[in-house]
């Protein structure tokens, strides 16, 4: 068994996931490294934040530089100089984001590259084969993710086709005898019955872990939480649960309370590139003039070089003059904050004080919805994960 449930506190779970490149303590947040890098960051500094897993993306890496080239360098771990666990998304979400350039059939999806217009084909089997070449520790099945809102027929069709693709992906993965892990992805929009059908179908196939996909695509936070609540009971308690593409600190705390173990999101690094810092006192926009003469560190409570060793006034200056170092330092701080948030939640669950910790964090972050809205300063990234 690759996942061990160590403690629960209400719906929150404290667990441990064993992968070929190390042990992952959960709940955990995975920085996004779509193009074999966490944008603006050196991987040694990502490691210093306490990150245990980074995420890469099959869609982008199959286009550039190509899975065979990554394999030539010994896989993603050697290619990007990351010795710990790597999870790769299958690319299903990115293909959905290119709806005008794709054609889905029962066998797979044909799509046009957003890079050079070349045509490509992705099937459940080829998605597995590409991820094997990338060498990720945890790979995701190819699924069909529909845009929300969607009508009932479209949601039902996506569940049916994703379940068929899940069975095909699992057979291909098991035939490779890799010793690595593969997760299935629950689809179904915000339809409780379809979510249940999807989850139960995936459990019947039998995966090493289960992800909840198709959320954080514009639906209200309340709908996301409600969907988690109706989905989680259909997933086995002794397997890891991963909520894809989420999110703000408020999203993370609320999802942990509902039994989620793993998260990824571009938000910490995207916010850092836009002059925004996540700190123990909340979110700070370093563009604001009030920081011009502020000689205090960004967040002295974080064991992070970027957080402790540079004044807010200096960071304000870097942001205002457009220096690339601003993006690096703020992204570094933000990833460190997210890792400390996860560590605090793990400790609270283990000690049976999750409710108190949740209340403390709610005083800083609220329910998360306002925080989400504030992230829309520059609009959404073209594809989840592409911009880190």
C-alpha positions as CSV (number, residue, x, y, z in Angstrom):
1,X,0.0,0.0,0.0
2,X,1.5,3.3,-1.1
3,X,-0.6,5.5,1.2
4,X,-1.0,5.3,5.0
5,X,-3.7,7.2,6.9
6,X,-2.0,8.3,10.1
7,X,-4.7,10.4,11.8
8,X,-8.0,12.1,11.3
9,X,-9.6,15.1,13.0
10,X,-13.2,15.6,11.8
11,X,-13.0,15.2,8.0
12,X,-9.3,16.3,7.9
13,X,-6.7,13.6,7.3
14,X,-3.0,13.3,8.1
15,X,-1.3,10.7,5.9
16,X,1.9,9.5,4.3
17,X,2.4,8.6,0.6
18,X,5.4,6.5,-0.4
19,X,6.8,7.1,-3.9
20,X,9.9,5.9,-5.7
21,X,11.6,9.2,-4.9
22,X,10.6,9.7,-1.3
23,X,8.0,9.9,1.3
24,X,5.3,12.6,1.0
25,X,3.7,13.8,4.2
26,X,0.0,14.9,3.6
27,X,-1.8,17.2,3.4
28,X,0.7,18.6,0.9
29,X,0.9,21.4,-1.7
30,X,2.8,20.8,-5.0
31,X,4.4,23.8,-6.7
32,X,3.7,23.7,-10.5
33,X,6.6,23.1,-12.7
34,X,4.8,22.8,-16.1
35,X,7.8,23.2,-18.4
36,X,10.3,21.3,-16.2
37,X,10.8,24.3,-14.0
38,X,9.0,26.2,-11.3
39,X,8.9,29.5,-13.0
40,X,11.5,32.1,-11.9
41,X,12.9,29.6,-9.3
42,X,16.0,27.4,-8.9
43,X,15.0,23.9,-7.8
44,X,17.3,24.0,-4.9
45,X,15.4,27.0,-3.5
46,X,12.1,25.2,-4.1
47,X,13.5,22.3,-2.1
48,X,14.5,24.7,0.7
49,X,10.9,25.7,1.1
50,X,10.0,22.1,2.2
51,X,8.2,21.2,-1.0
52,X,8.0,17.4,-1.3
53,X,6.5,17.1,-4.8
54,X,6.5,19.3,-7.9
55,X,4.1,18.9,-10.9
56,X,5.0,18.7,-14.6
57,X,2.6,18.6,-17.5
58,X,2.4,16.0,-20.2
59,X,0.8,18.3,-22.8
60,X,3.4,20.9,-22.6
61,X,6.4,18.6,-22.3
62,X,5.3,16.3,-25.2
63,X,5.3,19.4,-27.4
64,X,8.5,21.0,-26.0
65,X,11.1,19.5,-25.7
66,X,9.4,16.2,-26.3
67,X,9.3,13.1,-24.1
68,X,12.1,11.3,-26.0
69,X,14.5,14.2,-25.3
70,X,13.6,14.3,-21.6
71,X,14.2,10.5,-21.6
72,X,17.6,11.1,-23.2
73,X,18.6,13.1,-20.1
74,X,17.4,10.4,-17.8
75,X,13.9,11.6,-17.2
76,X,12.5,14.7,-15.5
77,X,14.3,14.2,-12.2
78,X,17.7,14.5,-13.8
79,X,16.6,17.0,-16.5
80,X,15.3,19.5,-14.0
81,X,17.6,18.6,-11.1
82,X,14.9,17.6,-8.7
83,X,15.6,14.6,-6.5
84,X,12.2,14.3,-5.0
85,X,8.7,13.2,-6.1
86,X,7.3,14.4,-9.4
87,X,3.7,14.2,-10.5
88,X,2.7,14.6,-14.1
89,X,-0.8,15.7,-15.2
90,X,-2.0,13.9,-18.3
91,X,-2.8,17.0,-20.3
92,X,-6.5,16.5,-20.4
93,X,-7.3,19.9,-18.9
94,X,-4.9,21.6,-21.3
95,X,-6.6,19.9,-24.3
96,X,-10.0,21.1,-23.0
97,X,-8.6,24.6,-22.8
98,X,-7.9,24.4,-26.5
99,X,-11.5,23.4,-27.4
100,X,-11.4,25.3,-30.6
101,X,-8.4,23.3,-31.8
102,X,-9.4,19.8,-30.7
103,X,-11.5,16.8,-31.7
104,X,-12.5,14.1,-29.2
105,X,-13.6,10.7,-30.2
106,X,-14.1,7.5,-28.2
107,X,-10.4,6.5,-28.8
108,X,-8.7,9.7,-27.8
109,X,-8.2,13.3,-28.8
110,X,-6.6,15.0,-31.8
111,X,-5.5,18.6,-31.3
112,X,-3.5,21.3,-32.8
113,X,-0.4,22.6,-31.0
114,X,-0.7,26.1,-29.6
115,X,3.0,26.5,-30.2
116,X,3.3,25.9,-34.0
117,X,0.0,24.6,-35.2
118,X,1.2,21.0,-35.7
119,X,-1.3,18.2,-35.2
120,X,-1.0,15.7,-32.4
121,X,-2.9,12.7,-31.1
122,X,-3.3,11.7,-27.5
123,X,-4.9,8.5,-26.3
124,X,-5.1,6.9,-22.8
125,X,-2.4,4.6,-23.8
126,X,0.0,7.2,-25.3
127,X,-0.5,9.4,-22.3
128,X,0.8,6.6,-20.1
129,X,3.7,5.9,-22.5
130,X,4.7,9.6,-22.6
131,X,4.6,9.9,-18.8
132,X,6.7,6.7,-18.5
133,X,9.4,8.4,-20.7
134,X,9.2,11.5,-18.5
135,X,9.8,9.3,-15.5
136,X,7.3,10.8,-13.1
137,X,6.6,9.0,-9.8
138,X,2.9,9.7,-10.0
139,X,1.1,9.9,-13.3
140,X,-2.5,10.8,-14.1
141,X,-4.9,9.1,-16.5
142,X,-6.1,10.9,-19.6
143,X,-9.6,12.3,-19.0
144,X,-12.1,14.5,-20.6
145,X,-12.7,17.7,-18.6
146,X,-15.7,19.8,-19.6
147,X,-16.0,23.5,-19.1
148,X,-18.5,24.7,-16.5
149,X,-21.3,25.4,-16.7
150,X,-22.2,22.4,-18.9
151,X,-25.4,20.6,-19.7
152,X,-26.2,17.3,-18.2
153,X,-25.6,15.4,-21.4
154,X,-22.1,16.8,-21.8
155,X,-21.2,16.0,-18.2
156,X,-22.6,12.4,-18.5
157,X,-20.7,11.9,-21.7
158,X,-17.4,13.1,-20.2
159,X,-17.8,10.7,-17.3
160,X,-18.5,7.8,-19.6
161,X,-15.6,8.4,-21.8
162,X,-13.2,9.2,-18.9
163,X,-14.1,5.9,-17.2
164,X,-13.4,4.0,-20.5
165,X,-10.1,5.9,-20.8
166,X,-9.3,5.1,-17.2
167,X,-9.6,1.4,-17.7
168,X,-7.5,1.5,-20.8
169,X,-4.9,3.7,-19.1
170,X,-4.7,1.4,-16.1
171,X,-4.2,-1.7,-18.3
172,X,-1.3,0.0,-20.1
173,X,0.3,1.2,-16.9
174,X,0.1,-2.2,-15.2
175,X,1.5,-3.9,-18.3
176,X,4.6,-1.7,-18.0
177,X,5.3,-3.0,-14.4
178,X,6.9,0.3,-13.5
179,X,6.8,0.3,-9.7
180,X,5.4,3.8,-9.9
181,X,2.0,5.2,-9.1
182,X,-1.1,6.1,-11.2
183,X,-4.1,8.1,-10.1
184,X,-7.6,8.1,-11.7
185,X,-9.5,11.4,-12.1
186,X,-13.1,11.8,-11.0
187,X,-15.1,14.0,-13.3
188,X,-18.8,14.9,-13.3
189,X,-19.0,18.7,-13.0
190,X,-21.1,19.8,-10.1
191,X,-23.6,16.9,-10.6
192,X,-23.6,14.8,-7.5
193,X,-24.9,11.6,-9.2
194,X,-22.3,11.9,-12.0
195,X,-19.5,12.5,-9.5
196,X,-20.6,9.3,-7.6
197,X,-20.8,7.3,-10.9
198,X,-17.3,8.5,-11.8
199,X,-15.8,7.8,-8.4
200,X,-17.3,4.4,-8.1
201,X,-16.3,3.4,-11.6
202,X,-12.7,4.4,-10.9
203,X,-12.6,2.5,-7.6
204,X,-13.8,-0.5,-9.5
205,X,-10.9,-0.1,-11.9
206,X,-8.5,0.2,-9.0
207,X,-5.9,3.0,-8.9
208,X,-3.1,3.9,-6.5
209,X,-4.8,7.2,-5.7
210,X,-7.7,9.3,-6.8
211,X,-8.0,12.9,-8.0
212,X,-11.0,15.2,-8.2
213,X,-10.7,17.1,-11.5
214,X,-12.9,19.5,-13.3
215,X,-13.1,22.1,-10.5
216,X,-11.5,25.5,-9.9
217,X,-12.6,26.4,-13.4
218,X,-14.7,29.4,-12.5
219,X,-17.4,27.8,-10.3
220,X,-18.1,29.5,-6.9
221,X,-16.1,28.2,-3.9
222,X,-19.3,26.9,-2.3
223,X,-20.0,24.7,-5.3
224,X,-16.5,23.4,-5.3
225,X,-16.8,22.5,-1.6
226,X,-20.2,20.9,-2.1
227,X,-18.8,18.8,-4.9
228,X,-15.9,17.6,-2.7
229,X,-18.4,16.7,0.0
230,X,-20.5,14.5,-2.3
231,X,-17.4,12.9,-4.0
232,X,-15.1,12.0,-1.1
233,X,-17.4,9.4,0.5
234,X,-17.2,7.4,-2.7
235,X,-13.4,7.2,-2.5
236,X,-11.5,4.6,-0.4
237,X,-10.1,6.1,2.9
238,X,-6.8,4.2,2.5
239,X,-5.9,6.0,-0.8
240,X,-4.6,9.5,-1.4
241,X,-7.1,12.1,-2.6
242,X,-5.9,14.9,-4.8
243,X,-7.8,18.1,-5.7
244,X,-6.4,19.3,-9.0
245,X,-5.7,23.0,-9.7
246,X,-6.6,24.4,-6.2
247,X,-6.0,27.1,-4.9
248,X,-6.1,30.0,-2.4
249,X,-5.2,29.4,1.2
250,X,-8.9,29.5,2.0
251,X,-9.6,26.9,-0.6
252,X,-6.9,24.7,0.8
253,X,-8.0,24.8,4.4
254,X,-11.6,24.2,3.4
255,X,-10.7,21.2,1.2
256,X,-8.5,19.7,3.9
257,X,-11.5,19.9,6.2
258,X,-13.4,17.9,3.6
259,X,-10.8,15.1,3.4
260,X,-8.4,16.2,0.6
261,X,-4.7,15.2,0.9
262,X,-2.9,16.8,-2.1
263,X,-3.1,20.1,-4.0
264,X,-1.4,21.9,-6.9
265,X,-1.9,25.4,-8.2
266,X,-0.1,28.2,-10.2
267,X,-1.3,30.8,-7.7
268,X,1.8,31.2,-5.5
269,X,4.2,31.8,-8.5
270,X,1.7,33.7,-10.6
271,X,1.0,36.0,-7.7
272,X,4.7,36.5,-7.1
273,X,5.2,37.6,-10.7
274,X,2.5,40.2,-10.2
275,X,3.9,41.7,-7.0
276,X,1.8,39.8,-4.5
277,X,3.1,38.1,-1.4
278,X,1.3,35.5,0.8
279,X,2.4,36.0,4.5
280,X,1.3,35.1,8.0
281,X,-0.6,38.4,8.2
282,X,-2.4,37.8,4.9
283,X,-1.8,38.9,1.3
284,X,0.3,41.9,0.6
285,X,0.4,43.8,-2.7
286,X,4.0,45.1,-2.9
287,X,3.0,47.6,-5.6
288,X,1.3,49.7,-3.0
289,X,3.0,53.0,-2.0
290,X,2.6,52.2,1.7
291,X,5.5,49.8,1.5
292,X,8.0,52.3,0.0
293,X,9.6,53.1,3.4
294,X,8.8,49.8,5.1
295,X,12.0,48.4,6.5
296,X,10.5,45.2,8.0
297,X,11.1,41.8,6.4
298,X,8.5,40.3,4.1
299,X,7.6,37.6,6.7
300,X,10.0,37.0,9.5
301,X,8.0,34.0,10.7
302,X,9.0,32.0,7.6
303,X,12.3,30.1,7.5
304,X,13.0,31.4,4.0
305,X,15.9,33.6,2.7
306,X,13.5,35.6,0.5
307,X,11.0,36.2,3.4
308,X,13.5,37.1,6.1
309,X,16.4,38.9,4.4
310,X,14.8,41.6,2.2
311,X,12.8,44.5,3.4
312,X,9.3,45.2,2.0
313,X,10.6,48.6,0.9
314,X,13.3,46.9,-1.2
315,X,10.8,44.5,-2.7
316,X,8.4,47.4,-3.4
317,X,11.2,49.0,-5.4
318,X,12.0,45.9,-7.4
319,X,8.3,45.4,-8.3
320,X,7.8,49.0,-9.3
321,X,10.9,49.1,-11.6
322,X,10.1,45.7,-13.1
323,X,13.2,43.9,-11.9
324,X,12.9,40.1,-12.5
325,X,14.4,39.5,-9.1
326,X,11.1,40.6,-7.6
327,X,9.3,37.7,-9.2
328,X,11.9,35.3,-7.9
329,X,11.9,36.5,-4.3
330,X,8.1,36.8,-4.1
331,X,7.5,33.4,-5.7
332,X,10.0,31.9,-3.3
333,X,8.3,33.5,-0.3
334,X,4.9,32.4,-1.5
335,X,5.9,28.8,-2.0
336,X,7.5,28.8,1.5
337,X,4.2,30.2,2.9
338,X,2.1,27.5,1.3
339,X,4.5,24.8,2.6
340,X,4.3,26.2,6.1
341,X,0.5,26.3,5.8
342,X,0.5,22.6,5.0
343,X,2.9,21.8,7.8
344,X,0.8,23.6,10.3
345,X,-2.3,21.8,9.1
346,X,-0.5,18.4,9.3
347,X,0.5,19.2,12.9
348,X,-2.9,20.4,13.9
349,X,-4.6,17.2,12.5
350,X,-2.1,15.0,14.3
351,X,-2.7,16.8,17.6
352,X,-6.5,16.9,17.3
353,X,-6.7,20.7,17.1
354,X,-7.7,21.2,13.5
355,X,-10.8,23.1,14.3
356,X,-8.8,25.7,16.2
357,X,-6.2,26.0,13.5
358,X,-8.9,26.3,10.9
359,X,-10.5,29.2,12.9
360,X,-7.1,30.9,13.2
361,X,-6.6,30.7,9.5
362,X,-10.1,31.9,8.7
363,X,-9.3,35.1,10.6
364,X,-6.5,35.7,8.1
365,X,-8.0,34.4,4.9
366,X,-11.7,34.2,5.4
367,X,-13.6,31.7,3.3
368,X,-11.3,32.2,0.3
369,X,-13.8,33.6,-2.2
370,X,-12.6,37.2,-1.8
371,X,-9.0,36.0,-2.1
372,X,-9.8,34.2,-5.3
373,X,-11.3,37.3,-6.8
374,X,-8.3,39.4,-5.9
375,X,-6.1,37.0,-7.9
376,X,-7.8,38.1,-11.1
377,X,-5.7,41.2,-11.4
378,X,-4.2,40.1,-14.7
379,X,-6.9,37.6,-15.7
380,X,-6.6,33.8,-15.8
381,X,-3.6,32.0,-17.4
382,X,-4.4,30.5,-20.8
383,X,-4.0,27.0,-19.4
384,X,-3.9,25.7,-15.9
385,X,-0.3,25.2,-15.0
386,X,1.2,26.8,-18.1
387,X,2.2,30.0,-16.4
388,X,3.2,28.3,-13.1
